[in-house]
Amino acid sequence: MGRPATGQTKVMGFRPPKPLRDEFEALAKFENRKPSDALIEAMHDWVTKKQREHAARDSRVGPPHP
């Protein structure tokens, strides 16, 4: 599937397991949300979590000893 070079977000070609996808779509529908919006929120939450973990790890390392 090609996209024109217009600066649009690239297609992410992955397919989660069907049971997970079905539950995700059902939950999004239950909350009256588009699955794409819920997926963006989930990605944002995961990235934020990883940034916090890395910051905490880096703050524990401290400066090198001579």
Secondary structure, DSSP 8 states (H G I E B T S, - for coil): ----SSS----------HHHHHHHHHHHHHTT--HHHHHHHHHHHHHHHHHHHHHHHHHHH-----
